[in-house]
Amino acid sequence: MVKIYTRYGIVITVLLIAYFLISKLVGLHHYPVFSALNGVIFGAGILLAMKKYKATHTRFKYQKGFQTGLFTGILATVLFAAFMAIYMYQIDSEFSQNIIDSWNLNYDSGTAMILASLVLMGFSTSLVLTLAFMQLLKESWNTPDGKRNT
Protein backbone atom coordinates (compact mmCIF):
# COMPACT_ATOMS: atom_id res chain seq x y z
CA MET A 1 0.00 0.00 0.00
CA VAL A 2 2.87 2.38 0.77
CA LYS A 3 4.25 2.00 -2.74
CA ILE A 4 0.86 2.78 -4.26
CA TYR A 5 0.07 5.96 -2.36
CA THR A 6 3.67 7.18 -2.59
CA ARG A 7 3.77 6.67 -6.36
CA TYR A 8 0.39 8.27 -7.00
CA GLY A 9 1.00 11.06 -4.49
CA ILE A 10 4.19 12.02 -6.30
CA VAL A 11 2.45 11.83 -9.69
CA ILE A 12 -0.33 14.12 -8.44
CA THR A 13 2.29 16.56 -7.13
CA VAL A 14 4.16 16.61 -10.43
CA LEU A 15 0.92 17.24 -12.32
CA LEU A 16 -0.07 20.04 -9.93
CA ILE A 17 3.34 21.69 -10.29
CA ALA A 18 3.22 21.33 -14.07
CA TYR A 19 -0.28 22.85 -14.17
CA PHE A 20 0.82 25.74 -11.97
CA LEU A 21 3.91 26.43 -14.08
CA ILE A 22 1.91 26.26 -17.32
CA SER A 23 -0.64 28.69 -15.91
CA LYS A 24 2.26 30.94 -14.89
CA LEU A 25 3.60 30.90 -18.45
CA VAL A 26 0.16 31.84 -19.76
CA GLY A 27 -0.20 34.51 -17.07
CA LEU A 28 -3.21 33.05 -15.29
CA HIS A 29 -1.52 31.98 -12.05
CA HIS A 30 -2.69 35.13 -10.22
CA TYR A 31 -6.35 34.06 -10.44
CA PRO A 32 -7.33 31.56 -7.72
CA VAL A 33 -10.41 30.45 -9.67
CA PHE A 34 -8.16 28.49 -12.02
CA SER A 35 -7.07 26.31 -9.13
CA ALA A 36 -10.39 24.46 -9.49
CA LEU A 37 -8.62 22.13 -11.91
CA ASN A 38 -6.46 21.05 -8.96
CA GLY A 39 -9.51 19.17 -7.65
CA VAL A 40 -9.79 17.27 -10.91
CA ILE A 41 -6.10 16.35 -10.74
CA PHE A 42 -6.49 15.27 -7.11
CA GLY A 43 -9.62 13.27 -7.93
CA ALA A 44 -8.06 11.43 -10.85
CA GLY A 45 -4.95 10.56 -8.87
CA ILE A 46 -6.81 9.40 -5.78
CA LEU A 47 -9.27 7.31 -7.81
CA LEU A 48 -6.47 5.67 -9.79
CA ALA A 49 -4.53 4.90 -6.60
CA MET A 50 -7.59 3.31 -5.01
CA LYS A 51 -8.36 1.30 -8.15
CA LYS A 52 -4.75 0.11 -8.29
CA TYR A 53 -4.94 -1.00 -4.67
CA LYS A 54 -8.23 -2.80 -5.29
CA ALA A 55 -6.80 -4.54 -8.38
CA THR A 56 -3.74 -5.80 -6.52
CA HIS A 57 -5.61 -7.25 -3.54
CA THR A 58 -8.11 -10.07 -3.61
CA ARG A 59 -9.98 -8.82 -0.55
CA PHE A 60 -10.69 -5.09 -0.67
CA LYS A 61 -11.28 -3.79 2.84
CA TYR A 62 -12.95 -0.43 3.26
CA GLN A 63 -10.38 0.88 5.74
CA LYS A 64 -7.43 -0.03 3.52
CA GLY A 65 -9.00 1.57 0.47
CA PHE A 66 -9.86 4.66 2.49
CA GLN A 67 -6.32 4.78 3.85
CA THR A 68 -4.85 4.53 0.36
CA GLY A 69 -6.95 7.40 -0.97
CA LEU A 70 -6.44 9.64 2.03
CA PHE A 71 -2.68 9.09 2.27
CA THR A 72 -2.31 9.69 -1.48
CA GLY A 73 -4.04 13.05 -1.16
CA ILE A 74 -2.20 14.04 2.02
CA LEU A 75 1.19 13.23 0.51
CA ALA A 76 0.38 15.20 -2.64
CA THR A 77 -0.82 18.14 -0.53
CA VAL A 78 2.30 18.24 1.63
CA LEU A 79 4.65 17.99 -1.34
CA PHE A 80 2.78 20.64 -3.33
CA ALA A 81 2.66 22.95 -0.29
CA ALA A 82 6.43 22.55 0.06
CA PHE A 83 6.87 23.51 -3.60
CA MET A 84 4.58 26.50 -3.19
CA ALA A 85 6.44 27.61 -0.06
CA ILE A 86 9.73 27.55 -1.96
CA TYR A 87 8.11 29.34 -4.87
CA MET A 88 6.46 32.07 -2.77
CA TYR A 89 9.36 32.68 -0.39
CA GLN A 90 12.31 32.28 -2.75
CA ILE A 91 11.29 32.70 -6.40
CA ASP A 92 8.33 35.09 -6.64
CA SER A 93 7.55 36.90 -3.40
CA GLU A 94 5.11 39.24 -5.18
CA PHE A 95 2.87 36.31 -6.08
CA SER A 96 1.60 35.89 -2.52
CA GLN A 97 0.90 39.61 -2.20
CA ASN A 98 -1.15 39.54 -5.42
CA ILE A 99 -3.20 36.60 -4.11
CA ILE A 100 -3.80 38.36 -0.78
CA ASP A 101 -4.86 41.52 -2.62
CA SER A 102 -7.40 39.52 -4.63
CA TRP A 103 -8.96 38.25 -1.37
CA ASN A 104 -9.92 41.85 -0.41
CA LEU A 105 -8.80 41.49 3.20
CA ASN A 106 -8.34 44.49 5.46
CA TYR A 107 -5.23 43.08 7.12
CA ASP A 108 -1.98 41.61 5.87
CA SER A 109 -2.09 37.92 6.66
CA GLY A 110 1.14 37.03 4.87
CA THR A 111 2.34 34.09 2.88
CA ALA A 112 1.82 31.67 5.75
CA MET A 113 -1.96 32.22 5.49
CA ILE A 114 -1.89 31.20 1.84
CA LEU A 115 0.11 28.08 2.66
CA ALA A 116 -2.24 27.20 5.53
CA SER A 117 -5.22 27.65 3.19
CA LEU A 118 -3.56 25.48 0.57
CA VAL A 119 -2.92 22.70 3.08
CA LEU A 120 -6.44 22.85 4.55
CA MET A 121 -8.03 22.81 1.10
CA GLY A 122 -5.81 19.91 0.03
CA PHE A 123 -6.63 17.85 3.13
CA SER A 124 -10.37 18.52 2.87
CA THR A 125 -10.40 17.78 -0.87
CA SER A 126 -8.59 14.51 -0.21
CA LEU A 127 -11.03 13.52 2.51
CA VAL A 128 -14.17 14.33 0.54
CA LEU A 129 -12.95 12.69 -2.66
CA THR A 130 -11.82 9.58 -0.79
CA LEU A 131 -15.21 9.24 0.90
CA ALA A 132 -16.98 9.68 -2.45
CA PHE A 133 -14.79 7.22 -4.32
CA MET A 134 -15.08 4.59 -1.61
CA GLN A 135 -18.83 4.52 -2.31
CA LEU A 136 -17.99 3.47 -5.85
CA LEU A 137 -15.30 0.95 -4.97
CA LYS A 138 -16.48 -0.72 -1.76
CA GLU A 139 -17.77 -4.26 -1.78
CA SER A 140 -21.55 -4.52 -1.90
CA TRP A 141 -23.48 -6.21 0.87
CA ASN A 142 -26.22 -7.06 -1.63
CA THR A 143 -24.84 -10.56 -2.04
CA PRO A 144 -25.72 -13.82 -0.24
CA ASP A 145 -22.49 -13.49 1.75
CA GLY A 146 -23.27 -9.88 2.65
CA LYS A 147 -26.83 -10.59 3.82
CA ARG A 148 -25.49 -12.39 6.88
CA ASN A 149 -24.36 -8.99 8.21
CA THR A 150 -27.87 -7.51 8.29
C-alpha positions, -999 to +999 in steps of 0.1 A: +000+000+000+029+024+008+042+020-027+009+028-043+001+060-024+037+072-026+038+067-064+004+083-070+010+111-045+042+120-063+025+118-097-003+141-084+023+166-071+042+166-104+009+172-123-001+200-099+033+217-103+032+213-141-003+228-142+008+257-120+039+264-141+019+263-173-006+287-159+023+309-149+036+309-184+002+318-198-002+345-171-032+331-153-015+320-121-027+351-102-064+341-104-073+316-077-104+304-097-082+285-120-071+263-091-104+245-095-086+221-119-065+211-090-095+192-077-098+173-109-061+163-107-065+153-071-096+133-079-081+114-108-049+106-089-068+094-058-093+073-078-065+057-098-045+049-066-076+033-050-084+013-081-048+001-083-049-010-047-082-028-053-068-045-084-037-058-065-056-072-035-081-101-036-100-088-006-107-051-007-113-038+028-130-004+033-104+009+057-074+000+035-090+016+005-099+047+025-063+048+038-049+045+004-069+074-010-064+096+020-027+091+023-023+097-015-040+131-012-022+140+020+012+132+005+004+152-026-008+181-005+023+182+016+046+180-013+028+206-033+027+229-003+064+225+001+069+235-036+046+265-032+064+276-001+097+275-020+081+293-049+065+321-028+094+327-004+123+323-028+113+327-064+083+351-066+076+369-034+051+392-052+029+363-061+016+359-025+009+396-022-012+395-054-032+366-041-038+384-008-049+415-026-074+395-046-090+382-014-099+418-004-088+415+032-083+445+055-052+431+071-020+416+059-021+379+067+011+370+049+023+341+029+018+317+058-020+322+055-019+312+018+001+281+027-022+272+055-052+276+032-036+255+006-029+227+031-064+229+045-080+228+011-058+199+000-066+179+031-104+185+029-104+178-009-086+145-002-110+135+025-142+143+005-129+127-027-118+096-008-152+092+009-170+097-024-148+072-043-151+046-016-188+045-023-180+035-059-153+010-050-165-007-018-178-043-018-216-045-019-235-062+009-262-071-016-248-106-020-257-138-002-225-135+018-233-099+027-268-106+038-255-124+069-244-090+082-279-075+083 
